[in-house]
Amino acid sequence: MPDDAAIDIELTRRARAAHRTGDLATAQRHAAELWLRYQRQAVVASRRVARGAEQDDVLGCIGVRFVRWVYAGHEDPRNMIGLINQMASFAYGDVQRTEARQPPTIEEIDGAVYEEHELDGILDRDLLERLYPVLNERERLIIDRTLDGVADDAIAAELEIDPNNLHQIRWRAHKRLRAEAERQELEA
């Protein structure tokens, strides 16, 4: 009788092979079987990182990330529970990044679309400068470089940080900028 790790590896390989050949029904069947093996852990992980109504959104994002990993991942599954827990943390960030609280689409994750569009409403540089006191120097630099059109890889290299950390820092900075803009608006 094969162990759990061998079953995970086999299901993942079958799903990826079917996906590569365009047999989406078979790919979906194998991915769904693998998901069912870890869905309970995903529920627990979503409950650990989120509260209230966000838990279901996080669970949905974990599912999208999980399927995307199954289809496009390059490594065999080794620690699926650890992977699910990591996905839960990223999924919570996905939920927090969207004002409408809608989970990201597979296309967004596929294209690694983590450019923060929350600044669309406050691109006026004069307004940004009035909001900057709530940011630290590194966050200001990230916002300025992003608005100047500098690629994320270049910004991360300049700050000597991991690109994933750049996205987290920028997301937190945007959140503070929005909160400060709302505060100033209420005072006005």
C-alpha positions in Angstrom: 0.0 0.0 0.0 1.6 3.4 -1.0 2.2 6.0 1.6 0.5 9.4 1.6 3.6 11.2 0.1 3.7 8.7 -2.8 0.0 9.3 -3.5 0.5 13.0 -3.4 3.4 12.8 -5.9 1.5 10.5 -8.2 -1.6 12.7 -8.3 0.4 15.8 -8.8 2.4 14.3 -11.7 -0.7 13.0 -13.3 -2.5 16.4 -13.0 0.5 18.2 -14.4 1.0 15.8 -17.3 -2.7 16.0 -18.2 -2.7 19.8 -18.0 0.4 20.0 -20.3 -1.3 17.9 -22.9 -4.5 19.9 -22.7 -6.6 17.1 -21.1 -8.2 19.5 -18.6 -10.9 17.1 -17.4 -8.3 14.6 -16.3 -6.1 17.4 -14.8 -9.1 18.7 -12.9 -10.0 15.3 -11.6 -6.5 14.6 -10.3 -6.2 18.1 -8.8 -9.6 17.7 -7.2 -8.6 14.4 -5.7 -5.4 15.9 -4.3 -7.4 18.9 -2.9 -9.8 16.6 -1.2 -6.9 15.0 0.6 -6.0 18.4 2.1 -9.2 20.4 2.1 -9.7 19.9 5.9 -6.2 21.3 6.5 -7.0 24.3 4.3 -10.1 25.0 6.3 -8.1 24.9 9.5 -5.4 27.1 8.0 -8.0 29.6 6.8 -9.6 29.8 10.2 -6.1 30.3 11.8 -5.2 33.3 9.6 -8.6 35.0 9.2 -11.7 35.9 11.2 -15.3 36.2 10.4 -16.5 36.4 6.8 -12.9 36.6 5.5 -12.4 32.9 6.4 -14.4 31.7 3.4 -12.6 34.2 1.1 -9.2 33.0 2.3 -10.3 29.3 1.8 -11.3 30.2 -1.7 -8.0 31.8 -2.4 -6.1 28.8 -0.9 -8.1 26.6 -3.4 -7.1 28.8 -6.3 -3.5 28.9 -5.2 -3.5 25.1 -4.6 -4.8 24.3 -8.1 -2.4 26.8 -9.7 0.5 25.1 -7.8 -0.6 21.7 -8.9 -0.8 22.7 -12.5 2.3 24.9 -12.8 4.5 23.9 -9.9 8.0 22.5 -10.7 8.7 20.5 -7.5 7.0 17.4 -6.2 4.9 17.7 -3.1 7.0 17.1 0.1 5.2 18.8 3.0 1.6 19.4 1.8 0.4 20.6 5.2 3.3 23.2 5.3 2.4 24.2 1.7 -1.2 24.7 2.6 -0.2 26.8 5.7 2.0 28.9 3.6 -0.7 29.3 1.0 -3.1 30.4 3.8 -0.8 33.3 4.7 -0.5 34.4 1.1 -4.2 33.9 0.6 -5.0 36.2 3.5 -2.8 38.8 1.9 -4.7 38.3 -1.4 -8.0 38.9 0.5 -6.6 42.0 2.2 -5.3 43.5 -1.0 -8.7 43.6 -2.6 -11.1 46.3 -1.4 -14.1 44.4 -2.6 -12.9 41.3 -0.7 -13.1 39.2 -3.9 -10.6 36.3 -4.2 -8.0 36.8 -7.0 -8.6 35.0 -10.3 -6.4 32.2 -11.6 -5.2 34.6 -14.3 -4.0 37.1 -11.7 -2.1 34.5 -9.8 -0.8 32.9 -13.0 0.5 36.3 -14.2 1.9 37.0 -10.7 -0.1 40.2 -10.7 0.8 41.7 -7.4 1.2 45.2 -8.6 -0.8 47.2 -6.2 -3.6 49.1 -7.9 -5.0 50.6 -4.7 -3.1 53.8 -5.5 -5.2 54.5 -8.6 -7.4 56.7 -6.5 -4.6 58.8 -5.0 -2.0 59.1 -7.8 -1.8 62.9 -7.3 1.7 63.5 -6.1 0.8 66.5 -4.0 -1.8 64.4 -2.1 0.8 61.6 -1.7 3.3 64.1 -0.2 0.7 65.2 2.3 0.2 61.5 3.2 3.8 60.5 3.3 4.4 61.3 7.1 2.6 58.0 7.9 5.2 56.1 5.9 8.8 55.2 6.8 11.7 56.0 4.4 11.7 52.6 2.8 8.0 52.7 2.1 8.2 56.1 0.6 11.0 54.9 -1.7 8.9 51.9 -2.8 5.9 54.1 -3.5 8.0 56.7 -5.4 9.8 54.0 -7.5 6.5 52.2 -8.3 4.9 55.5 -9.4 7.9 56.2 -11.6 7.4 52.8 -13.3 10.5 51.1 -11.9 10.2 47.3 -12.1 9.6 45.4 -8.9 12.8 43.4 -9.3 14.8 46.6 -9.6 13.2 48.1 -6.5 13.8 44.9 -4.5 17.4 44.8 -5.6 17.9 48.4 -4.7 16.5 47.8 -1.2 18.2 44.4 -1.0 15.0 42.6 -0.1 13.1 39.7 -1.5 10.5 40.6 -4.2 7.8 38.9 -2.1 8.8 41.1 0.8 8.5 44.1 -1.5 4.9 43.3 -2.2 4.1 42.9 1.5 5.8 46.2 2.4 4.0 48.0 -0.4 0.6 46.5 0.6 1.1 47.7 4.2 2.1 51.2 2.9 -0.9 51.4 0.7 -3.1 50.4 3.6 -1.6 53.2 5.7 -1.9 55.7 2.9 -5.6 54.9 2.4 -6.3 55.1 6.2 -4.5 58.5 6.4 -6.4 59.8 3.3 -9.7 58.8 4.9 -8.7 60.4 8.2 -7.7 63.7 6.5 -10.9 63.6 4.5 -13.0 63.2 7.6 -11.2 66.1 9.2 -11.7 68.4 6.2 
